[in-house]
Amino acid sequence: MKELAGRLTALDPDAGAAVRVIAYFDRLAETRAGVEALVRGAAVLAGVPARLVDADRRVRIRVEADGTRRDADRPPDPQWPSAALTPDGEPALWLERAGAAPSVVDAVILERAAGAARLVLDRTRGRAPLDDPALIETLLDATAPEPARLHAARRLGLDPLATARAVATPGGRPRVVSATPEEPGTGGSAARRTGADPLAARSTASPGRRPRAALPVPQELRGGDAPARRRGLDASAAAGPPATSAERPRAVAPEGPTAEVPGVRTGVGPAVPVLELPRSWADARTALRFTAEGTGQDPGPRVVYADELGGIALLAGLVVPGAEPPPDVQAVEAAAADAPWLLTTLYAVTATASLRAAAAEANVHHSTLQDRLVHAEHLLGWPVRTPQGRLRLHLALTMRRLARP
């Protein structure tokens, strides 16, 4: 590597410097250096202070260009060169340099230091990235051995004794969210707390690098991190504190306990013990089939909680996605082709407690709603203003979503 770096330096100084940076961080990784050593290496190599801030893991390290650790409370400057610890993540490692031309070497320093720091933090702080698809897949796989699912849960920072929910979205990665104190395994979602019909409840959500770097690598940096004992830590602390529930890293989406994703159809499984999440995942996928886009052509709830479906969930086993829809669904589709307003009007009738409330929901006058319903009954072939007719209409609209390919 030294010979290659020397040859490249003769041709392109930046390329040679970049190769030496790569070799340096590779050596640190091989010696299992700590996070502080990695940040120190970035600072000394770049010739400017470097800082690492991982709020989730409560790690804040700042090292001066001379290798001295000197933490600071002031926030990083957005203009500083930076790198994230995870793909598409927020910046977490900065070089405190501004106002200079972009540098290939700085970019390599940030990329290698951030990658090495992520591996160290995952190993020592007892948590893998929250969106690690392999771990989540294992956690939700009913065929995976229980020890493997338990290991995945711990790596994701989930307490095996706690309760959690699986969350499904169309074509998206599965997600896991912790159940909150307000819903200790009982499925107490926002819809239940407000007493709303789970199928009628609507989601409230609407749809530069700078600088240069200085080399060579100082010999004293190869010794790795300052011992943990110097900072008053012991080996057990390095594995990550057991932590309170508020401190423990969790595989929790930023949307919060309702697991709702703005503008996205979402099925939420029941709150279950972590090792029973495969069942929650199966129920979340079923709940996803009951969701709608919330538009004029697909009215309905964007978020559905599986534990609020009750016996209606049995319909999912009777209606095959993509197959020929039941006759009542065909009648609704034919009627909707004749009257563009029909779907939103009919949904308002099934989603509210009275025709007057339905008129308000559809944003029309009560008499206008009556006229529309007379026309709808003519198109559908059954009454929609009687209890039996409204139930039939409700089931037809629900089966219409289930029949979606």
KEKE-3310 file (N, C-alpha, C; in steps of 0.2 Angstrom, whole numbers, plus 5000, padded with zeros to 4 digits):
npx = (5004:5010:5019:5011:5004:5015:5018:5006:5006:5016:5010:4998:4995:4983:4977:4987:4987:4974:4974:4983:4975:4965:4972:4977:4965:4960:4970:4967:4955:4958:4965:4955:4951:4945:4931:4935:4948:4946:4940:4950:4960:4954:4954:4968:4973:4966:4970:4962:4950:4939:4923:4911:4894:4882:4867:4857:4864:4870:4883:4896:4909:4924:4938:4954:4965:4978:4976:4971:4958:4944:4929:4914:4900:4893:4883:4886:4893:4883:4890:4902:4912:4905:4899:4887:4883:4875:4868:4859:4857:4857:4869:4884:4897:4909:4921:4929:4930:4929:4925:4934:4941:4932:4938:4945:4952:4947:4934:4937:4943:4932:4922:4929:4931:4919:4912:4920:4918:4904:4904:4911:4902:4891:4895:4899:4890:4879:4869:4862:4860:4844:4836:4841:4838:4840:4841:4828:4820:4823:4818:4805:4802:4793:4798:4811:4823:4819:4830:4838:4829:4828:4841:4841:4832:4838:4849:4843:4840:4828:4819:4817:4807:4797:4783:4778:4775:4772:4774:4766:4769:4764:4774:4785:4799:4797:4793:4796:4788:4789:4777:4767:4766:4752:4746:4747:4750:4737:4732:4729:4726:4726:4713:4705:4706:4699:4687:4683:4676:4686:4687:4682:4689:4700:4716:4725:4736:4741:4742:4885:4902:4918:4936:4953:4967:4979:4994:5008:5002:5003:5014:5010:4996:4993:4991:4978:4962:4960:4961:4946:4945:4951:4942:4933:4926:4921:4923:4910:4902:4906:4899:4887:4875:4862:4852:4837:4820:4818:4831:4835:4841:4829:4820:4812:4800:4801:4788:4781:4771:4759:4763:4760:4763:4765:4754:4755:4748:4745:4747:4745:4751:4745:4749:4762:4772:4789:4795:4784:4782:4782:4768:4762:4766:4761:4747:4748:4750:4738:4730:4734:4728:4716:4716:4715:4718:4713:4708:4697:4694:4697:4692:4693:4701:4718:4726:4726:4722:4726:4721:4709:4700:4693:4680:4678:4690:4690:4685:4696:4701:4692:4691:4700:4715:4716:4708:4692:4680:4668:4650:4643:4653:4657:4645:4646:4658:4653:4643:4650:4657:4647:4644:4654:4655:4651:4658:4665:4654:4646:4655:4656:4643:4644:4654:4650:4639:4626:4615:4615:4627:4635:4632:4639:4652:4654:4653:4642:4625:4612:4600:4605:4613:4603:4597:4607:4609:4597:4599:4610:4605:4597:4607:4614:4606:4601:4595:4602:4600:4595:4597:4602:4605:4615:4625:4627:4632:4644:4651:4653:4661:4672:4676:4680:4692:4699:4700:4709:4723)
npy = (4994:5006:5008:5009:5021:5030:5029:5034:5047:5053:5055:5061:5070:5071:5059:5050:5054:5051:5037:5034:5038:5029:5017:5020:5021:5008:5001:5005:5000:4986:4984:4986:4999:5012:5024:5037:5037:5036:5048:5056:5053:5057:5071:5074:5070:5078:5091:5100:5103:5089:5082:5071:5067:5058:5057:5047:5037:5044:5049:5060:5068:5077:5082:5091:5098:5094:5082:5083:5080:5090:5094:5102:5113:5120:5120:5111:5118:5120:5122:5115:5102:5086:5069:5056:5043:5032:5026:5039:5045:5057:5070:5066:5066:5078:5089:5103:5114:5128:5138:5134:5127:5113:5096:5081:5073:5076:5071:5058:5055:5058:5048:5036:5037:5039:5027:5017:5021:5019:5005:5002:5008:5001:4989:4991:4998:4990:4990:4989:4997:5006:5004:4992:4980:4966:4962:4966:4958:4945:4946:4947:4935:4920:4908:4908:4903:4904:4909:4916:4926:4933:4937:4946:4955:4961:4967:4976:4985:4982:4979:4963:4959:4968:4976:4977:4983:4978:4985:4989:4994:4999:4991:4995:4994:4983:4988:4991:4996:5002:4998:5010:5017:5021:5011:4997:4984:4982:4987:5001:5012:5028:5029:5021:5027:5038:5033:5031:5023:5010:5007:5018:5028:5041:5045:5058:5063:5072:5069:5100:5099:5104:5109:5104:5093:5088:5078:5069:5054:5055:5046:5043:5041:5028:5021:5019:5021:5031:5023:5016:5016:5028:5037:5034:5023:5006:4989:4983:4994:4998:4990:4995:5003:4996:5004:5015:5014:5025:5029:5018:5012:5011:5002:5012:5021:5038:5043:5041:5033:5030:5025:5030:5035:5049:5052:5040:5023:5013:4998:4992:4981:4971:4975:4966:4954:4955:4944:4938:4945:4941:4936:4948:4955:4948:4951:4965:4966:4961:4971:4981:4979:4983:4997:5013:5025:5037:5046:5054:5044:5033:5032:5032:5025:5029:5023:5008:4999:4982:4976:4982:4978:4967:4955:4959:4957:4944:4945:4947:4934:4929:4937:4938:4946:4955:4945:4942:4954:4953:4953:4964:4974:4975:4982:4994:4999:5001:5010:5021:5024:5031:5041:5053:5058:5049:5039:5046:5051:5039:5034:5043:5041:5029:5031:5039:5044:5049:5054:5068:5071:5065:5073:5084:5079:5075:5088:5094:5101:5095:5092:5090:5079:5070:5069:5064:5051:5045:5044:5036:5024:5020:5017:5007:4997:4993:4999:5012:5019:5013:5002:4989:4991:5000:4993:4983:4991:4996:4984:4982:4993:4990:4977:4981:4987:4976:4969:4974:4973)
npz = (5000:5004:4994:4983:4986:4986:4972:4966:4972:4965:4953:4956:4969:4977:4975:4980:4993:4997:4996:5007:5017:5017:5020:5032:5041:5039:5046:5059:5060:5060:5072:5080:5085:5096:5096:5099:5095:5081:5078:5082:5073:5061:5063:5064:5052:5043:5048:5055:5068:5072:5074:5082:5082:5089:5092:5096:5102:5111:5110:5110:5103:5102:5094:5094:5081:5084:5091:5103:5114:5115:5120:5114:5116:5106:5091:5076:5061:5047:5035:5036:5030:5030:5035:5035:5047:5043:5028:5019:5030:5044:5045:5054:5057:5057:5049:5055:5045:5035:5021:5011:4996:4989:4993:4988:4997:5010:5009:5008:5020:5029:5024:5027:5040:5046:5042:5049:5062:5063:5063:5075:5085:5083:5087:5100:5107:5107:5097:5081:5065:5064:5053:5048:5036:5036:5049:5054:5045:5050:5063:5061:5054:5055:5053:5057:5070:5087:5095:5086:5082:5094:5096:5085:5089:5101:5095:5088:5098:5105:5119:5124:5133:5132:5123:5106:5089:5072:5057:5041:5024:5007:4996:5004:5016:5030:5046:5064:5078:5095:5107:5116:5133:5134:5127:5132:5125:5121:5110:5109:5099:5091:5085:5092:5105:5102:5100:5087:5072:5066:5053:5047:5052:5048:5042:5050:5044:5029:5012:5003:5000:5007:5008:5010:5015:5027:5027:5031:5041:5058:5069:5082:5082:5080:5090:5094:5103:5118:5133:5140:5153:5157:5156:5165:5163:5162:5157:5155:5153:5141:5133:5132:5141:5152:5152:5154:5148:5142:5138:5130:5114:5101:5089:5082:5073:5067:5067:5078:5091:5085:5073:5060:5044:5035:5022:5016:5014:5027:5037:5053:5064:5079:5096:5103:5113:5110:5104:5098:5086:5073:5071:5073:5062:5051:5053:5051:5038:5033:5038:5030:5018:5020:5019:5012:4998:5001:4993:4980:4971:4978:4992:5010:5025:5028:5037:5046:5060:5064:5076:5078:5069:5071:5068:5055:5049:5044:5031:5023:5020:5011:5000:4986:4981:4966:4959:4951:4956:4970:4966:4972:4973:4960:4956:4963:4956:4943:4946:4950:4939:4932:4940:4946:4959:4967:4975:4985:4992:4995:5004:5014:5020:5025:5035:5044:5058:5055:5042:5041:5047:5037:5026:5030:5030:5017:5012:5007:5004:5015:5008:4996:4997:5000:4987:4980:4986:4982:4968:4969:4974:4964:4954:4961:4965:4977:4993:5002:5013:5024:5039:5035:5022:5023:5029:5020:5010:5016:5017:5004:5000:5007:5003:4990:4992:4997:4985:4978:4967)
capx = (5000:5014:5022:5006:5003:5021:5017:5001:5008:5020:5006:4992:4995:4977:4976:4991:4985:4968:4976:4986:4970:4962:4977:4977:4959:4960:4974:4963:4949:4961:4967:4949:4952:4939:4928:4939:4954:4944:4939:4957:4963:4951:4956:4975:4974:4963:4973:4957:4946:4934:4918:4906:4888:4877:4862:4853:4868:4872:4890:4898:4917:4927:4946:4957:4969:4984:4975:4968:4950:4941:4922:4911:4892:4890:4881:4891:4891:4881:4894:4907:4911:4902:4897:4882:4885:4871:4865:4854:4856:4859:4877:4886:4904:4911:4928:4928:4933:4924:4927:4939:4938:4931:4944:4944:4955:4943:4929:4939:4943:4925:4919:4932:4931:4912:4911:4923:4914:4898:4905:4912:4896:4886:4898:4900:4884:4874:4863:4863:4856:4837:4833:4844:4833:4842:4839:4821:4817:4824:4814:4798:4801:4790:4802:4817:4823:4818:4837:4840:4824:4830:4847:4840:4828:4843:4854:4839:4839:4822:4818:4813:4801:4792:4778:4780:4770:4775:4770:4767:4767:4764:4781:4790:4802:4793:4795:4794:4788:4787:4770:4768:4762:4745:4743:4752:4748:4730:4730:4725:4728:4722:4706:4702:4706:4694:4680:4680:4676:4692:4687:4680:4694:4704:4723:4726:4741:4740:4747:4891:4909:4923:4942:4959:4969:4986:4997:5007:4999:5008:5015:5007:4989:4992:4990:4971:4958:4962:4958:4940:4946:4953:4936:4929:4921:4923:4921:4903:4899:4907:4894:4881:4871:4856:4847:4830:4816:4819:4838:4837:4839:4823:4818:4805:4800:4800:4781:4778:4767:4753:4766:4758:4768:4761:4752:4756:4744:4749:4744:4748:4749:4744:4755:4763:4778:4794:4796:4778:4781:4779:4761:4760:4768:4755:4741:4749:4749:4731:4727:4736:4724:4709:4718:4714:4723:4710:4706:4690:4693:4699:4691:4694:4706:4725:4730:4721:4725:4723:4717:4703:4696:4688:4677:4679:4696:4689:4684:4702:4702:4687:4692:4707:4717:4717:4703:4686:4677:4661:4645:4642:4659:4656:4640:4649:4662:4649:4639:4655:4658:4642:4643:4661:4655:4647:4662:4666:4647:4644:4660:4653:4637:4647:4659:4647:4633:4620:4615:4617:4634:4637:4632:4645:4658:4654:4653:4636:4619:4608:4595:4609:4615:4597:4596:4613:4608:4592:4602:4615:4601:4595:4612:4617:4600:4599:4594:4608:4598:4592:4603:4604:4608:4622:4630:4629:4637:4650:4655:4655:4667:4678:4679:4683:4699:4703:4700:4714:4729)
capy = (5000:5012:5008:5011:5028:5033:5030:5039:5054:5056:5057:5065:5071:5070:5052:5047:5055:5047:5030:5033:5039:5022:5012:5022:5019:5001:4999:5006:4995:4980:4984:4987:5005:5015:5029:5043:5036:5037:5055:5059:5052:5062:5078:5075:5070:5084:5097:5104:5099:5085:5080:5065:5068:5052:5058:5041:5033:5048:5050:5067:5068:5082:5082:5096:5096:5092:5076:5084:5080:5096:5094:5109:5113:5124:5115:5111:5123:5116:5123:5111:5095:5081:5063:5052:5036:5027:5029:5043:5048:5064:5071:5065:5067:5084:5092:5110:5118:5131:5143:5132:5123:5106:5092:5074:5070:5077:5067:5051:5055:5057:5042:5030:5038:5037:5019:5013:5023:5016:4998:5002:5010:4995:4983:4992:5001:4986:4992:4990:5003:5005:5001:4986:4976:4959:4960:4966:4952:4940:4947:4946:4928:4915:4901:4909:4900:4909:4912:4921:4932:4936:4941:4952:4960:4964:4971:4982:4989:4981:4975:4956:4958:4974:4974:4981:4982:4978:4990:4987:4999:4996:4991:4997:4989:4982:4992:4989:5002:5000:5000:5015:5016:5022:5005:4991:4977:4982:4990:5007:5017:5035:5028:5018:5032:5043:5030:5031:5017:5008:5007:5024:5033:5044:5047:5065:5066:5073:5066:5102:5097:5109:5108:5101:5089:5088:5072:5062:5051:5055:5039:5042:5040:5021:5017:5018:5025:5032:5018:5018:5017:5034:5041:5032:5018:4999:4985:4982:5000:4998:4986:4999:5003:4993:5010:5015:5013:5032:5029:5012:5013:5007:5002:5015:5026:5045:5046:5040:5027:5028:5022:5033:5038:5054:5051:5033:5018:5009:4993:4992:4975:4972:4976:4959:4953:4956:4937:4936:4950:4938:4937:4955:4957:4945:4955:4971:4965:4960:4977:4985:4978:4987:5004:5017:5031:5043:5051:5054:5038:5028:5035:5027:5026:5027:5019:5003:4994:4976:4974:4985:4976:4962:4950:4961:4954:4938:4946:4946:4927:4928:4941:4937:4952:4954:4941:4945:4956:4951:4957:4971:4978:4977:4987:5000:5001:5003:5016:5026:5027:5035:5047:5054:5060:5043:5035:5050:5052:5033:5033:5048:5038:5023:5033:5044:5042:5051:5057:5075:5071:5063:5078:5088:5075:5076:5095:5096:5102:5089:5090:5088:5072:5065:5068:5060:5045:5042:5042:5030:5018:5018:5014:5001:4992:4992:5005:5014:5023:5008:4999:4983:4994:5004:4987:4980:4996:4996:4978:4982:4997:4986:4972:4984:4988:4970:4966:4978:4969)
capz = (5000:5004:4987:4978:4988:4983:4965:4965:4974:4960:4947:4958:4976:4981:4975:4984:5000:4998:4997:5013:5022:5017:5023:5039:5044:5039:5051:5065:5061:5061:5079:5084:5089:5098:5092:5100:5090:5074:5077:5082:5066:5056:5065:5063:5045:5040:5050:5058:5073:5070:5079:5080:5087:5088:5098:5098:5106:5116:5109:5107:5104:5098:5095:5090:5075:5087:5094:5110:5115:5118:5117:5113:5116:5101:5086:5070:5056:5041:5030:5037:5027:5035:5033:5040:5049:5039:5021:5019:5037:5045:5046:5061:5058:5054:5049:5056:5040:5031:5016:5007:4990:4990:4993:4988:5003:5015:5007:5009:5027:5032:5022:5030:5048:5048:5041:5054:5068:5063:5065:5082:5089:5082:5091:5107:5110:5107:5093:5074:5062:5065:5047:5046:5034:5038:5056:5054:5042:5054:5069:5058:5051:5059:5052:5060:5077:5092:5097:5080:5083:5101:5094:5081:5093:5105:5090:5086:5103:5107:5125:5123:5138:5130:5117:5100:5083:5066:5052:5034:5019:5001:4993:5008:5021:5036:5052:5070:5083:5102:5110:5121:5139:5134:5124:5134:5122:5120:5103:5110:5094:5091:5083:5098:5110:5101:5099:5080:5068:5064:5045:5045:5054:5043:5045:5050:5040:5022:5009:5000:5004:5006:5010:5009:5020:5028:5028:5033:5047:5064:5071:5088:5081:5079:5097:5096:5108:5125:5137:5143:5161:5158:5156:5171:5160:5163:5151:5155:5151:5134:5129:5131:5147:5151:5151:5155:5142:5138:5135:5126:5107:5099:5082:5082:5067:5070:5067:5085:5093:5080:5067:5054:5039:5031:5015:5014:5017:5033:5041:5059:5068:5086:5101:5105:5115:5104:5101:5094:5081:5066:5071:5072:5055:5047:5054:5049:5031:5032:5039:5025:5013:5022:5019:5005:4997:5004:4987:4978:4968:4983:4999:5015:5030:5026:5042:5049:5065:5064:5082:5078:5063:5073:5063:5048:5046:5040:5024:5019:5018:5006:4994:4983:4977:4958:4956:4949:4963:4971:4962:4975:4971:4953:4956:4965:4951:4938:4948:4951:4932:4930:4944:4949:4966:4971:4980:4991:4995:4999:5010:5019:5023:5030:5039:5049:5062:5053:5036:5042:5047:5031:5022:5032:5028:5009:5010:5002:5008:5017:5003:4990:4999:4999:4980:4978:4988:4978:4962:4970:4975:4958:4951:4964:4965:4984:4997:5006:5019:5029:5042:5031:5016:5024:5031:5013:5006:5020:5015:4997:4999:5011:4998:4985:4994:4997:4979:4974:4965)
cpx = (5004:5017:5017:5004:5009:5020:5012:5002:5012:5016:5000:4993:4989:4976:4980:4989:4979:4969:4979:4981:4966:4966:4977:4971:4958:4964:4971:4958:4952:4963:4961:4949:4945:4937:4932:4945:4952:4943:4946:4960:4961:4953:4963:4976:4972:4966:4968:4953:4940:4929:4913:4900:4883:4872:4858:4857:4871:4880:4892:4906:4919:4934:4949:4962:4976:4982:4972:4961:4948:4934:4919:4903:4889:4889:4886:4888:4889:4885:4901:4907:4909:4900:4892:4885:4881:4869:4859:4852:4858:4866:4878:4893:4906:4918:4926:4932:4928:4928:4933:4936:4937:4937:4942:4947:4950:4937:4931:4940:4937:4922:4922:4931:4924:4910:4914:4920:4908:4899:4907:4906:4891:4888:4898:4894:4878:4868:4866:4859:4848:4834:4837:4839:4834:4839:4831:4817:4818:4819:4807:4796:4799:4794:4809:4817:4822:4825:4839:4835:4826:4836:4846:4836:4833:4847:4850:4838:4832:4822:4814:4807:4796:4788:4780:4775:4774:4770:4772:4765:4767:4771:4786:4793:4797:4797:4793:4794:4786:4780:4771:4764:4755:4742:4747:4749:4741:4728:4727:4728:4724:4715:4702:4701:4700:4687:4678:4680:4682:4692:4685:4685:4699:4711:4723:4731:4739:4747:4754:4897:4914:4930:4948:4962:4976:4988:5004:5004:5004:5008:5011:4999:4988:4990:4982:4968:4961:4958:4951:4940:4948:4947:4931:4924:4925:4921:4914:4900:4900:4902:4888:4877:4865:4851:4840:4827:4817:4826:4839:4836:4834:4823:4812:4805:4798:4793:4778:4774:4762:4756:4764:4763:4764:4760:4753:4751:4748:4745:4748:4746:4748:4750:4756:4770:4783:4795:4790:4777:4780:4772:4759:4761:4763:4749:4742:4748:4742:4728:4728:4731:4717:4710:4716:4718:4720:4709:4699:4689:4694:4698:4691:4700:4713:4728:4724:4725:4722:4719:4711:4698:4691:4686:4678:4685:4695:4687:4690:4704:4697:4688:4699:4709:4718:4712:4697:4682:4670:4656:4643:4647:4659:4650:4642:4653:4658:4645:4644:4657:4653:4641:4650:4661:4653:4652:4663:4659:4645:4649:4658:4647:4639:4651:4657:4641:4627:4620:4617:4624:4638:4637:4638:4651:4659:4654:4648:4630:4615:4603:4599:4611:4609:4596:4601:4611:4602:4594:4607:4611:4599:4601:4615:4612:4598:4599:4601:4607:4595:4598:4606:4608:4615:4627:4632:4634:4644:4654:4657:4661:4673:4681:4682:4690:4703:4704:4706:4720:4735)
cpy = (5006:5013:5011:5019:5032:5035:5035:5046:5057:5058:5062:5065:5069:5062:5048:5048:5051:5040:5029:5034:5032:5017:5014:5019:5011:4998:5000:5001:4988:4979:4986:4993:5008:5021:5036:5043:5038:5044:5059:5059:5056:5069:5079:5075:5076:5091:5102:5100:5095:5083:5075:5066:5062:5053:5052:5037:5037:5049:5057:5067:5073:5082:5087:5093:5093:5085:5077:5084:5086:5096:5101:5108:5116:5119:5116:5116:5119:5117:5118:5105:5090:5074:5060:5045:5030:5030:5033:5046:5055:5065:5070:5066:5073:5086:5100:5115:5122:5136:5141:5128:5116:5101:5085:5070:5070:5072:5060:5050:5054:5051:5036:5031:5036:5030:5015:5015:5020:5008:4997:5003:5004:4989:4985:4995:4997:4987:4992:4995:5001:5002:4995:4981:4968:4957:4961:4960:4946:4940:4946:4939:4923:4909:4902:4906:4906:4913:4918:4927:4936:4940:4947:4957:4964:4969:4977:4987:4988:4977:4968:4956:4964:4971:4979:4979:4982:4982:4989:4993:4996:4996:4993:4992:4989:4986:4990:4995:4999:5002:5005:5014:5016:5015:4999:4985:4977:4984:4997:5012:5023:5034:5025:5023:5037:5040:5030:5024:5015:5009:5014:5030:5035:5046:5055:5068:5067:5071:5071:5101:5102:5105:5103:5097:5089:5081:5073:5060:5051:5048:5038:5040:5032:5017:5016:5022:5026:5027:5020:5019:5024:5039:5039:5026:5011:4995:4984:4988:5001:4995:4989:4998:4999:4998:5009:5014:5020:5032:5024:5014:5009:5007:5005:5020:5033:5047:5045:5034:5025:5025:5024:5036:5043:5053:5044:5028:5014:5004:4992:4985:4976:4972:4969:4959:4953:4949:4935:4941:4947:4938:4944:4957:4954:4949:4962:4971:4964:4967:4982:4985:4981:4995:5007:5022:5037:5049:5050:5047:5032:5030:5030:5029:5025:5023:5015:4999:4988:4974:4978:4983:4971:4957:4952:4958:4947:4939:4945:4939:4925:4931:4941:4943:4950:4949:4945:4947:4953:4955:4964:4976:4980:4982:4994:5003:5004:5010:5022:5029:5031:5042:5048:5055:5054:5040:5039:5050:5045:5032:5037:5045:5032:5025:5038:5041:5044:5054:5065:5076:5069:5068:5083:5085:5076:5083:5097:5097:5095:5087:5087:5081:5067:5064:5063:5052:5041:5040:5036:5024:5015:5014:5007:4995:4990:4999:5006:5018:5019:5005:4993:4986:4997:4998:4984:4985:4996:4990:4979:4987:4994:4981:4975:4986:4982:4967:4969:4973:4970)
cpz = (5000:4997:4982:4980:4985:4976:4963:4967:4968:4954:4950:4966:4980:4981:4979:4992:5002:5000:5004:5019:5023:5021:5031:5043:5044:5044:5058:5066:5063:5069:5083:5089:5091:5094:5093:5095:5083:5073:5077:5076:5061:5057:5063:5056:5041:5042:5053:5063:5069:5076:5077:5085:5085:5094:5100:5103:5112:5116:5106:5109:5099:5099:5090:5085:5078:5091:5101:5110:5118:5116:5118:5113:5109:5095:5080:5065:5050:5035:5030:5033:5032:5031:5038:5042:5045:5032:5022:5026:5038:5046:5053:5063:5054:5054:5050:5052:5036:5026:5012:5001:4992:4989:4993:4994:5009:5015:5009:5017:5031:5030:5026:5038:5050:5047:5047:5061:5069:5066:5072:5086:5088:5087:5099:5111:5110:5103:5086:5071:5063:5059:5044:5043:5036:5045:5057:5051:5046:5060:5067:5055:5056:5059:5056:5068:5082:5095:5092:5081:5089:5099:5090:5085:5098:5101:5088:5092:5106:5114:5124:5127:5136:5125:5112:5094:5077:5061:5045:5029:5012:4998:4998:5013:5027:5041:5058:5075:5090:5104:5116:5128:5139:5131:5126:5131:5121:5114:5104:5105:5095:5089:5089:5104:5109:5100:5092:5077:5065:5056:5043:5047:5049:5046:5045:5046:5032:5018:5007:5003:5002:5007:5007:5015:5021:5030:5029:5039:5052:5067:5078:5088:5081:5085:5098:5101:5114:5129:5140:5150:5162:5159:5161:5168:5161:5157:5150:5152:5143:5130:5129:5138:5146:5150:5153:5148:5138:5135:5130:5119:5105:5091:5081:5076:5070:5070:5074:5086:5089:5074:5061:5050:5035:5024:5012:5018:5021:5036:5047:5063:5075:5090:5104:5109:5109:5100:5097:5088:5074:5065:5069:5064:5050:5047:5051:5041:5029:5033:5033:5019:5014:5021:5012:5004:5000:4999:4985:4974:4973:4990:5004:5020:5027:5031:5045:5054:5065:5070:5083:5073:5066:5068:5056:5045:5042:5033:5020:5017:5012:5000:4992:4979:4970:4955:4954:4956:4963:4967:4965:4973:4964:4952:4958:4959:4945:4939:4948:4944:4929:4934:4948:4956:4970:4976:4986:4995:4999:5005:5016:5023:5027:5035:5045:5053:5059:5046:5036:5043:5041:5026:5023:5029:5020:5007:5005:5007:5010:5011:4997:4991:4998:4991:4977:4980:4984:4971:4963:4971:4969:4954:4954:4964:4972:4988:5001:5013:5025:5033:5038:5025:5017:5026:5024:5009:5010:5018:5008:4996:5002:5006:4992:4986:4994:4990:4975:4973:4970)
residu = (MET:LYS:GLU:LEU:ALA:GLY:ARG:LEU:THR:ALA:LEU:ASP:PRO:ASP:ALA:GLY:ALA:ALA:VAL:ARG:VAL:ILE:ALA:TYR:PHE:ASP:ARG:LEU:ALA:GLU:THR:ARG:ALA:GLY:VAL:GLU:ALA:LEU:VAL:ARG:GLY:ALA:ALA:VAL:LEU:ALA:GLY:VAL:PRO:ALA:ARG:LEU:VAL:ASP:ALA:ASP:ARG:ARG:VAL:ARG:ILE:ARG:VAL:GLU:ALA:ASP:GLY:THR:ARG:ARG:ASP:ALA:ASP:ARG:PRO:PRO:ASP:PRO:GLN:TRP:PRO:SER:ALA:ALA:LEU:THR:PRO:ASP:GLY:GLU:PRO:ALA:LEU:TRP:LEU:GLU:ARG:ALA:GLY:ALA:ALA:PRO:SER:VAL:VAL:ASP:ALA:VAL:ILE:LEU:GLU:ARG:ALA:ALA:GLY:ALA:ALA:ARG:LEU:VAL:LEU:ASP:ARG:THR:ARG:GLY:ARG:ALA:PRO:LEU:ASP:ASP:PRO:ALA:LEU:ILE:GLU:THR:LEU:LEU:ASP:ALA:THR:ALA:PRO:GLU:PRO:ALA:ARG:LEU:HIS:ALA:ALA:ARG:ARG:LEU:GLY:LEU:ASP:PRO:LEU:ALA:THR:ALA:ARG:ALA:VAL:ALA:THR:PRO:GLY:GLY:ARG:PRO:ARG:VAL:VAL:SER:ALA:THR:PRO:GLU:GLU:PRO:GLY:THR:GLY:GLY:SER:ALA:ALA:ARG:ARG:THR:GLY:ALA:ASP:PRO:LEU:ALA:ALA:ARG:SER:THR:ALA:SER:PRO:GLY:ARG:ARG:PRO:ARG:ALA:ALA:LEU:PRO:VAL:PRO:GLN:GLU:LEU:ARG:GLY:GLY:ASP:ALA:PRO:ALA:ARG:ARG:ARG:GLY:LEU:ASP:ALA:SER:ALA:ALA:ALA:GLY:PRO:PRO:ALA:THR:SER:ALA:GLU:ARG:PRO:ARG:ALA:VAL:ALA:PRO:GLU:GLY:PRO:THR:ALA:GLU:VAL:PRO:GLY:VAL:ARG:THR:GLY:VAL:GLY:PRO:ALA:VAL:PRO:VAL:LEU:GLU:LEU:PRO:ARG:SER:TRP:ALA:ASP:ALA:ARG:THR:ALA:LEU:ARG:PHE:THR:ALA:GLU:GLY:THR:GLY:GLN:ASP:PRO:GLY:PRO:ARG:VAL:VAL:TYR:ALA:ASP:GLU:LEU:GLY:GLY:ILE:ALA:LEU:LEU:ALA:GLY:LEU:VAL:VAL:PRO:GLY:ALA:GLU:PRO:PRO:PRO:ASP:VAL:GLN:ALA:VAL:GLU:ALA:ALA:ALA:ALA:ASP:ALA:PRO:TRP:LEU:LEU:THR:THR:LEU:TYR:ALA:VAL:THR:ALA:THR:ALA:SER:LEU:ARG:ALA:ALA:ALA:ALA:GLU:ALA:ASN:VAL:HIS:HIS:SER:THR:LEU:GLN:ASP:ARG:LEU:VAL:HIS:ALA:GLU:HIS:LEU:LEU:GLY:TRP:PRO:VAL:ARG:THR:PRO:GLN:GLY:ARG:LEU:ARG:LEU:HIS:LEU:ALA:LEU:THR:MET:ARG:ARG:LEU:ALA:ARG:PRO)
# end
